[in-house]
Amino acid sequence: MLYTINKSPFETSTMQTALRFLQPGDPVLFIEDGVYAVQGDNRFSSDIAELMRNNPVYALSPDLEARGIGGVTDGVTCVGYDGFVELVEEHRTNTWL
């Protein structure tokens, strides 16, 4: 199941709640303000690194660019809208708003 997270972890606990339901191998896609979680060297970097031990992690490039985020945590895959669509087509989706 693909998990999409669109809220900043600096403002809500949405990310932490969603992560409790993940199964190994479930991809996680950060979109909108959720991309703040994958910004390199922030207080959530260790959480993202731990997540990537068992799950692929993606971030939507246009949302990173819109927020001026140039560097992401090592191992996070940045995707455009085409990549977003491919992930949605490949997996059932669980959106955490």
N, C-alpha and C positions, 0 to 999 in steps of 0.2 A: 504494500500500500504506500502510495506517495503522500507524504505529509507536506503541506504548504503552510508556512508561518509568515504572517504579514505584519505582526506587531513588534515594535522594538522591545528587546528584553530590558532596556533601561527604564521602560515605562510600565510594563505589565509582566505578569508571570506566565504568559501564554506559552513561551518557548519551554520553560521548565515543566509545565503541565503536559504539553505535547510529548516531550521526551520520555515521560514515564510510560507512555502507551506504545512506543516503538518496539518493533520486533527486529532482530538482527537481519540486516539486508534491506530493510525499508529505506528508500531514499527520502531525503529531506530537502525541500526547496525553500529558500528564504526569498521573499518578495516584499515589495513596498518597504515599509519601515523595518521589517524583519531583517533586512540586509545589514543593519547595524550590528547584529550578533556576530557576523563573520568578518567584520573589519579587523584587520591585523592588530595584534598587541593591545587588546582591550580586556576588560575583566572577564569576558566570556570566552576568550581564546582557549583556555584550558578545557572548558565544557565542550567546545566545538571539536577540539583535538580528541577528546575522549569519545565523542559521538562518532567520529570518523574511524574509530577502531573497528566498528561493526556495521556502519551505515554510510552509504555515499551521500555527500553533502554538496548541494548546488546553491548558487545565488544568481538571481536575474541581473544580468549586466546593465540593462537600461536603468534599473532601480539603483544600482551601485553608482552609476554615472550621475544620475539625477541628484544624488545626495553627496556627491563629491568624494566618494570612497574610492581611493586608488589602489590600496593594498588590502588583500584579504588573507585570512589565516591560511597557511600552507596546506595544500591538499583539497581546498574547496574548489570545485569546478564552476566556473562562470559560464552561464548559458544565455543566449539571446531568446527572443520570442519563439523562434523555431525549435530550440532546445526545450523550452517550456512546453510547447505543444507535444513534442515527442514524448516527454516524460508523462504527460497526462494521458496520451494514447496508450502507453505501455503499462500503466498502473491504475488501479482504483485510487481515488483521491480522497483524502481526509483533510479538510481545510480548517486550520485553527485561526479563528478571527478574534 
